[in-house]
Amino acid sequence: MRHLHPPSRPSSNRMRFTLFHLICVVVFFSLFVFGIQSSLFTTNSKISNNINI
């Protein structure tokens, strides 16, 4: 038996649109986590520098 339904373009466009949103969310979340980590590490290094003095 051959294909019953031809491949529909709207579903593939919707999938690409969803994939784009997913990638954007991952990028923003990664930047957010990186920002928190770098702020925590700079705070810890300032505290440790004050303790060493």
Secondary structure, 3 states (H helix, E strand, C coil): CCCCCCCCHHHHHHHHHHHHHHHHHHHHHHHHHHHHHHHHHHHHHHHHHHHHC
